[in-house]
Amino acid sequence: MTPQETVERALALSKADGCVVVANERSETNLRWANNTLTTNGAMRSRQLAVISVVNGAAGAAVGVVARSAVTPDNLEDIVRASEHAAREAGPADDAAPLVEPDESADEWEAPPAETSVAVFGRFAPDLGEAFRVAGSEQRLLFGFAEHVVTTAYVASSTGLRRRWAQPTGRFEINGKSPDFARSAWAGQYTTDFTDIDLGAADAELTRRLGWAERSVELPAGRYETLLPPTSVADLMIYLYISAGARDADEGRTVFSKPGGGTKIGERLSDFPVTLRSDPRAPGLECAPFTAATASFGGLVSVFDNGQPIEATDWIRSGELTNLIRTRSWAAKTGAPPRPIVDNLLLEGQPDGRSAEEMIAATDRGLLLTCLWYIREVDPQTLLLTGLTRDGVYLVEGGEVTAAVNNFRWNESPVDLLARLTEVGRSERCLCREWNDFFTRTAMPTLRVPDFNMSTVSQAF
Amino acid sequence: MPDIDPAFLALPMRRLADAALARARELGVAHADFRFERVRTQDLALRDGRLETTRDGEDVGFAVRVVHDGTWGFAAGVDLTPEAAVRVAEHAVEVATVSRSINSERIELAEEPVYPDVTWVSAYDVDPFTVSDADKIGLLTEWSERLLSADGVDHVDAQLEQVLENKFYADLAGTVTTQQRVRVNPQLTVVAVDRAHGSFETMRTCAPPVGRGWEYLTGTGWDWDAELAQLPEWLAERTKAPSVDAGRYDLVIDPSNLWLVIHESIGHATELDRALGYEAAYAGTSFATFDKLGSLRYGSGVMNVTGDRTVQHGLSTIGYDDEGVQTQTWDIVKDGVLSGFQLDRRMARLKGLGRSNGCAFADSPLHIPLQRMANVSVQPAPDGPSTEELIAGVDRGIFIVGDKSWSIDMQRYNFQFTGQRFFKIENGKLAGQLRDVAYQATTTDFWGSMEAVGGPQTWVLGGAFTCGKAQPGQVAPVSHGAPAALFRGVNVLNTVREAGR
């Protein structure tokens, strides 16, 4: 059965008051390396069918979700009945909303699933072998990961809605170290097909940074003027973004709740004209233009919203909080517009923002970071996060990098950083470090923060 | 011992294994293994007593891993036919071939006895997938309503994760294993909101996730009624508690908090793949390098740590690992000195350590097995003190209960933890709760400051469902046994001050 046949047959079998079927087809391949040699690899295929049944009741609609990977013509009816049974046992759903009606879309519904295979590394793998050879001859060790995943989602509803989206997601990370591991540098990139990965350029950047680290100085904990590169800004802004649920804020449970009730929408978070936004059509960062969810969670995502169109959304506009993530159910309860979560995130300042190199040149004395790591929430009230610096903290003096510095544990809130920043650089596409397992499509600027809180020294390298 | 689910046994794993392994043998591999898994999951979540998340999932699939021309090759698929199994075996060899040019370490595996056809099932009474959703949601609703009706509780989040995991493994050497295990993770969180001041506090249950069945929610292994009765009072007390003065304190740490410190600062630090650099670009490395085995002073002389995949109800517990190795128990830290690592077959061979100690695990039929964490546990002192006796030995300190925020660096030196509850200790007695506490330390300093270890009566098996490692990312369930313990002179931060307020 094709995915389209499967979802149509499941809908036809449904006896529920409403039904949404989400079929995901996935193929992926990866290479992983360490110490200038391959460590693991793989080529995997998978699929999943989720049947979401809605049963109306006096106290409200109930929902059941049954998701299975092994689906055959013989067991499809069992899956549909199990989903209906789950809905009847569930009781009213907290996030119940009318199912999404069909709209006009240009999706290629009839198209087969898009695919990838290990062939996507046809040019990359030999280049990597050559990079290992060169690195070995130059006393450097290379570590890293390359992955290409293609998922195709088919969303079909008893309302007649049919949507299809094929999403390629590639990530490439490379880490160079000295043989004693004491010096470390990192580069990463999001890609849709690996044709734009320039391994030679990435390796040259690592070599340049390892060169910066040939001189090292010890600095104590304290507050430092700090240049946060796009990769680090992305990790902080993603945390802010997933903490930006309207419901939690309305209930007084987040950093975006307003004393006295309500949310901070309309309040100024930064004196700089920074804009944090998502747009499924952002060039090079395209993502699904409709919701495809197989579970409701966290007040952020609802299975009832499957198929709803996703539009460009400004979360922070010119420094002012403008929107929070809001399901259709919560929107209806609060009289506010739905704001679905989007799978990309862009932070932008003024169009004439300086490049990272120009910002370094304009720094009298400060720290230049590479990555942030092991980021965890310490206090949701302020969205205080903790974490480490990783793979290169550099001392900038007189407009130039003069040495590498020890790593630090930091404690900072991304919301407070927006209020305290003193410069926003030019935004560029970047791959975050901590969260790139689940969030890869970002464009961020370098930020200058006058007093980043380095709480203690970490001995780690 | 419960039986293996007949619905799993009815799946065609043996036919697929025969087809895949035969094809791999034809293609000239030095090693091939076939793993077929079915993982059932159900997630339930309620907000303020109303159902928000319900999802019943089942993943079925299989993987073939080969060593071909000295190089790994791995492929996985979901079509359950012998023809598809043959194709996956061919893909695995193809992946090995493409990878050959970037592999410079010839792959060889440690020897392991052959287990011709063995079965293992974890210890539980009631498979949660045999309990009706109405009963499960009904219990979570009743608990939520009980908490919501208490003074000072504005919101209640309830969640329950359940897993039924079946693994079938067969390799060219002749080992065949069929296994089944069950685990559950119930959690409830209460929230107090002060609208006028725009502030809020939360507190979560300390019941650990466990390798048990539905019985865990109905009175076996945890006293839910007692914990739910106390939670609102503890929350109310915390909202009025004073903010901590930053500085050095003696800490008495409850097992509900200490398990996570063990996980981060011992469990991950003694994974040999980290020490060898395989995780250097992602999860990180370890200060506990291989050359320090037998000599590194990890902590004080009262520190004894074991690794095992055998403890009853442990989340990492299983009969045979994902490389066909029978599971074991061994020393990781003995009298304060590093004495063992966690291994898989390849690393055991590479370092000449004899047999693997059985830590290979893949979280899905589609992922490659890696060295993943055993149940790494700190042993209690045989005639050790009670928690009250430990507290009695402290003049100025803090008693810390429950885990919350955690973070540690890439080499497992510098860590920072918070908790669910912090009780001030004055002159050997508890003197009310404190707020805004975090503690920071360096691993060897911290374990070196452990002056006393509680007795077996204080020991609790904590743990988590979602230990992360590797790229592509894999999550693993793991337990950590901990006694209560006393640490002298640990650095305590005030988190409000850290935020610059």
Contacts between the chains, C-beta under 8 A, distances in Angstrom:
chain1	res1	chain2	res2	distance
A	28	B	472	7.5
A	29	B	95	7.8
A	30	B	471	7.2
A	30	B	472	5.9
A	31	B	99	6.8
A	31	B	102	7.2
A	32	B	470	7.9
A	32	B	471	5.7
A	33	B	102	6.4
A	34	B	277	5.4
A	34	B	278	4.7
A	34	B	279	7.7
A	34	B	280	6.0
A	34	B	281	6.9
A	35	B	276	7.9
A	35	B	277	5.3
A	35	B	278	7.8
A	36	B	104	6.7
A	37	B	102	6.8
A	37	B	103	5.7
A	37	B	104	4.2
A	37	B	105	5.1
A	38	B	71	6.9
A	38	B	72	7.3
A	38	B	99	5.0
A	38	B	102	4.6
A	38	B	103	4.3
A	39	B	278	5.2
A	40	B	72	6.4
A	40	B	74	6.9
A	40	B	368	5.1
A	40	B	370	7.4
A	40	B	470	7.7
A	41	B	72	6.3
A	41	B	73	6.9
A	41	B	74	6.0
A	41	B	95	5.3
A	41	B	96	7.8
A	41	B	98	7.9
A	41	B	99	5.0
A	41	B	368	7.9
A	42	B	74	4.3
A	42	B	75	6.6
A	42	B	76	6.9
A	42	B	95	6.6
A	42	B	367	7.7
A	42	B	368	5.6
A	42	B	472	7.8
A	43	B	74	7.6
A	43	B	75	4.9
A	43	B	76	7.8
A	43	B	91	5.3
A	43	B	92	8.0
A	43	B	94	7.6
A	43	B	95	5.3
A	44	B	63	7.8
A	44	B	75	6.8
A	44	B	76	4.2
A	44	B	77	7.5
A	44	B	366	4.5
A	44	B	367	7.8
A	45	B	76	7.1
A	45	B	77	5.3
A	45	B	78	6.3
A	46	B	59	7.7
A	46	B	61	6.3
A	46	B	76	7.6
A	46	B	78	5.3
A	46	B	366	5.5
A	47	B	78	5.9
A	48	B	59	7.5
A	62	B	51	7.8
A	63	B	54	6.8
A	64	B	54	6.4
A	64	B	56	7.7
A	64	B	133	7.9
A	65	B	54	5.9
A	65	B	55	4.6
A	65	B	56	6.6
A	66	B	56	4.8
A	66	B	57	7.9
A	67	B	55	6.5
A	67	B	56	7.0
A	67	B	57	4.4
A	67	B	58	7.2
A	68	B	57	7.6
A	68	B	58	5.0
A	68	B	60	7.9
A	69	B	58	6.7
A	69	B	59	4.7
A	69	B	60	5.2
A	69	B	61	6.2
A	69	B	78	5.5
A	70	B	58	7.4
A	70	B	60	4.1
A	70	B	61	7.9
A	70	B	78	6.7
A	70	B	80	6.3
A	82	B	56	7.1
A	86	B	54	6.4
A	86	B	56	6.0
A	86	B	133	5.7
A	89	B	132	6.2
A	89	B	133	3.9
A	89	B	134	4.3
A	89	B	137	7.1
A	90	B	51	5.5
A	90	B	54	5.5
A	90	B	133	6.3
A	90	B	137	6.3
A	91	B	50	8.0
A	91	B	51	5.9
A	91	B	134	7.9
A	91	B	137	6.1
A	91	B	141	7.5
A	92	B	50	6.7
A	92	B	51	7.3
A	93	B	50	7.7
A	93	B	51	5.8
A	93	B	52	7.5
A	93	B	54	7.9
A	94	B	46	7.6
A	94	B	47	5.5
A	94	B	48	7.9
A	94	B	50	3.8
A	94	B	51	5.9
A	94	B	52	4.6
A	95	B	52	6.0
A	118	B	91	7.8
A	118	B	94	6.7
A	118	B	95	5.6
A	118	B	98	5.3
A	121	B	98	6.7
A	125	B	98	5.8
A	125	B	99	7.1
A	125	B	101	6.5
A	125	B	102	6.1
A	126	B	101	6.1
A	128	B	102	5.3
A	129	B	101	4.3
A	129	B	102	4.6
A	132	B	102	6.3
A	132	B	104	7.2
A	141	B	277	7.6
A	143	B	277	7.2
A	143	B	280	4.9
A	143	B	281	3.6
A	144	B	281	5.3
A	145	B	281	6.8
A	145	B	282	7.0
A	145	B	471	4.1
A	147	B	471	7.0
A	147	B	472	6.2
A	173	B	281	6.4
A	173	B	282	8.0
A	173	B	471	7.8
A	174	B	281	7.7
A	175	B	280	6.7
A	175	B	281	3.8
A	177	B	280	6.8
A	181	B	277	7.2
A	181	B	280	6.9
A	181	B	285	6.5
A	186	B	281	7.5
A	251	B	154	7.7
A	251	B	155	6.3
A	251	B	193	6.9
A	252	B	154	7.5
A	252	B	193	3.9
A	252	B	194	7.9
A	252	B	195	5.6
A	252	B	198	7.2
A	252	B	200	5.8
A	253	B	155	6.8
A	253	B	191	6.0
A	253	B	193	6.5
A	253	B	200	5.4
A	253	B	202	8.0
A	257	B	198	6.0
A	257	B	200	7.5
A	258	B	198	6.3
A	259	B	195	7.5
A	259	B	196	6.9
A	259	B	197	6.0
A	259	B	198	2.9
A	260	B	195	6.5
A	260	B	196	6.6
A	260	B	198	6.9
A	261	B	195	5.3
A	294	B	55	6.7
A	295	B	43	6.7
A	295	B	53	5.7
A	295	B	55	4.2
A	296	B	52	5.7
A	296	B	53	5.2
A	297	B	45	6.8
A	297	B	52	7.2
A	297	B	53	5.2
A	299	B	47	7.3
A	299	B	52	7.6
A	373	B	284	8.0
A	373	B	409	7.5
A	373	B	410	6.4
A	374	B	407	4.5
A	374	B	408	6.2
A	374	B	409	6.9
A	374	B	410	7.8
A	375	B	407	7.3
A	376	B	405	5.2
A	376	B	406	6.0
A	376	B	407	4.6
A	377	B	405	6.0
A	378	B	405	4.9
A	378	B	416	7.7
A	378	B	418	6.2
A	378	B	438	6.2
A	378	B	495	5.3
A	378	B	498	7.2
A	379	B	436	7.5
A	379	B	495	5.0
A	379	B	496	7.3
A	379	B	499	6.5
A	380	B	200	7.7
A	380	B	202	7.5
A	381	B	199	6.2
A	381	B	200	6.6
A	382	B	496	7.8
A	382	B	499	4.6
A	382	B	501	6.9
A	384	B	495	6.1
A	384	B	498	6.4
A	384	B	499	4.4
A	386	B	405	6.9
A	386	B	407	4.8
A	386	B	416	5.3
A	386	B	438	7.8
A	387	B	407	5.9
A	388	B	407	7.2
A	388	B	409	4.6
A	388	B	410	6.8
A	388	B	414	7.2
A	390	B	410	6.0
A	407	B	409	6.6
A	407	B	410	8.0
A	409	B	407	7.4
A	409	B	409	7.1
A	409	B	414	5.3
A	409	B	416	6.1
A	409	B	440	7.0
A	411	B	416	7.9
A	411	B	493	7.8
A	411	B	495	7.5
A	411	B	498	4.0
A	411	B	499	7.0
A	412	B	499	8.0
A	413	B	499	5.8
A	416	B	499	6.8
A	416	B	500	6.6
A	437	B	471	7.9
A	437	B	472	7.6
A	437	B	473	4.4
A	453	B	498	6.7
A	453	B	500	6.6
A	455	B	416	7.8
A	455	B	440	7.3
A	455	B	493	7.3
A	455	B	498	6.3
A	456	B	414	6.3
A	456	B	440	5.7
A	457	B	414	7.5
A	458	B	409	4.4
A	458	B	413	6.1
A	458	B	414	4.0
A	459	B	287	7.6
A	459	B	409	7.8
A	459	B	411	7.0
A	459	B	413	4.5
A	459	B	414	6.7
A	459	B	442	6.8
A	460	B	284	7.5
A	460	B	287	7.7
A	460	B	409	3.8
A	460	B	410	4.8
A	460	B	411	3.8
A	460	B	412	7.7
A	460	B	413	5.2
A	460	B	414	6.6
A	461	B	410	7.7
A	461	B	411	6.9
